[in-house]
Amino acid sequence: MKIRLFVCVVCLGMFFVACSKKVDEYDKPAMYWYEEIFKEIRYGNLETADTKFASLQSEHVNSPLVPEAMLALGHAHMAQDEFLLAEFYFDEYLKRFSNRANYSYINYLKILARYYSFKNHSKDQQFMMDSMVEIQNYLDAYPDEIYTPYVAYILTKFKLGQAELNSAIANVYQKENKKYAAKLYLDRNDEDLRKNFRNVTNGVPWYVMEALEIKKIDYILPSYKPWYVMIFNW
């Protein structure tokens, strides 16, 4: 009987603790939300941290803690391979809090998050085209920044990925006997090869040369795919 009573008391205690945690919190100081966000980040509860951040910026929209928390959440999501959410936070920071001193760095973080998400969108043509445009805009705007060689390397990876995607699409059309469509995508590769990779020393910015660490490319090697991936691949 005593054991049953003890178990009931423990269960009731756990029930009330759980209920107390579900009580909505609001009207708290900015520092309270800020500390809660970092506590949830340390525990790896990023969904809860996002919720706490929503409360912080809703109740204290002009607090200097908002941009700091935004950057922290961007880094935290990137560390957990949640790259689209990371890019979202970096993009929001760029729109709302960036300045001349930090714009290139935050933009680099956004591009880095997009690069890491590349493996999940490697067959998304629009994602790749949009990414290359954004990356090229960075290189045009910041040719001499410290992050420029890294961004140039990322652009090179996207261009190589685009070339491989074009070849894969052409292969699909060839199997369907759609020769014109296949030729269209193969011609795109030839054009990109001539434009971006052949005779790298002629007219190509120094940061591309430094990122590639080569002098000339005459052809593009396909990326390595294990046999068990190729079975389900194009």
N, C-alpha and C positions, 0 to 999 in steps of 0.2 A: 504493500500500500504506500509506504514511504517512497519507494522507488518510483512508482507511478506519479505520485505527487511532485517529486523532484523533476521528472521528465516533463510534466505539464508546465511547471514553472519555467524551466529552461526554454521550452518551445514558445511560451507566451512572451518571454523576454526577447527572444530572437524575432518574434513577429512584430513587437512594438519597436525594436531597433530598426527593422527593415522599413516599417511604416514611417518612422521618423526621418529616414534618409530620403524618402520619396516626397517629403514636404517641399513644395516649391519655395526657393529662396529668391528674395528680391529686396530692393532698396538697401543695398550694401555699399560700403565705401569702395572706391576704385582699387585700393590696395588689397582689400579682401578678395575681390575677384581675381586680381593679378596673382596673388599667392595661390589661390585655388587652381588657377590654370596651370601653374608650374608644378603643383602637387600632382595633378592628374597626368601631366606630361611625364613626370618621374615614374609614375605607376604604369605608364603605357596606355592610359585610358583617354585616347585622343578624341573619341566621340564626346565624352563628358567635357573634356577641355574645350572643344569647339562650342559646346553649350554655354560654358562659363564665359567664354569670350563674347558670345552674343549678348550676355547680360552686361558684361563690362562696357561694350561699346554702345549698348542701348541706354544704360543709365549714366554713362560718363563719356559721352561722345567726344569731348574735347580734352580728355585726359591724356597726358604724355605717355601713360602706360599702355594705351591702345596700340600705337605702332610697335612698341617693344614686344608686346604679346603677339602681335600679328607675325612678326619675324620669327619669334620662337616657335609658333605653331607651324609656320612654313618649313622650318628646319626639322621639326619633330615628324611631320607627315612625310618628308623626304626620307628620313631615317627609317621609317616603317614601310617604305616602298609605295606610299600613297601619293604618287607624283602629281596627279591631277589636282588634288587638294593643296599640295604644296605650291603648285603653280598659281592656283587661285589666290592664296594668301600673298604671294610675292607680287602678283598683278594688282591686287587691291592696294598693297603698299605703294606701288609705283604711281597709281592714280591719285592717292590721297596724301601721301606723306613724303614722297621723294623730293630731292633737291639736287642742285648741280653737283654737290659733293658725293652723294651716294647713288645717284641714278644709274650709273654704269654698273656698279656692283650689284644692285638689286636686280637690274635687268639681266645680268650674268646668271644670278641665282635662278631666275625664271627660266632662262634658256637651258640651264643645267637640269632643272626638273623636267623640262620637256624632252631633253636628251635621254634621261634615264627612263622616261616612259616610252621611248622609241621602241623598245623590245615588245611592248604590248600593242603598238599601233604600226608595226612595220609593213603592214599591207594596206594601210589606209592612205590612199593617194592624197586626199585633201589635207590630212594631218601633216604629211610630209611636205607638201607644197607650201602650206601656211607656215610651217616651221622654218623652211629655207628662206622664205621672204623675211620673216622676223629676224632671223640670224643675220642675213645679209644687211638688213637695215642697221643692226648693231655695228657690224664691221664698217659700214659707210660712215656712221656717226662717230665711232671711236676707234680710228685706225692705230692709235698709239697708246691705248690703255693697257694696263698690266694684264688684263684678262683676255685681250684680243687674240693672242695665239691659241688659247684654249677654245675660244668661240670659233675660230677658224677651223680648228680640228673637228669640232662638233659639226660644222657645216660640211666638211669633207665626208664625214661619216654619213650624214644625211644624203649627200649626193651619190655616194656609193650605194647606199640603200635604195635610193630612187632608181639607179641604173639596174640593180638586181631585180627590183620590182617590175620594171619595164620588160626585162627579159622573161620574167615569170609570166606576165600577162601575155606577151607575144607567144610564148610556148602554149598557153591555153588556146589562143586563137588559131595557132597552127594545127593543133589537134582537132579543132572544129572546122578545119579547112577554110578559115577566113583569112586569106593571105594578105588582103589589103590592110586589115586591122593589125595583123602581126607585123607587117612591114612598117606601119605607122609607129609602133612602139620601139621597134629596133632602130628606126631612123632617129628617134629621140635620143637613144643611147649614143649613136654615132655623133650626133650634134653636140651632146653634152661632153663626150670624150674629147672632141676637138676643141671645144670652148674652154673646158675647165681643167683638163688633165694633160693633154699633149703639150710638149715644150713649155714646161712649167716656168722656166726662167724668163720667158718672153711676156712681159706686161702683167704678170701676176703679182699682187702685193706681197711684200716680204713676209707678212705673218702667215700667209698660206704656205709659202716655201718652208718656213720654220716649222709649221705644224706638220707638214708632210715629211720633212727631213729627207727629201729626195730631189733629184734634178729633172727627171722626166718619167712620164707614164705613157706607155703605148697601148695598154689594155687593162681591163679591170678583172681581177680575179674574184670569183664568187666567194661568199663567206662559207665557212665550213659548216656542214650540217651532218649530224650523226645519221647513220642508216635508218634508225628507227624514227627519226623525224622526217626524213625524205619520203618514207612510205605514205605519210599523211600530208605531204607538202605538195605544192604545185610542181 
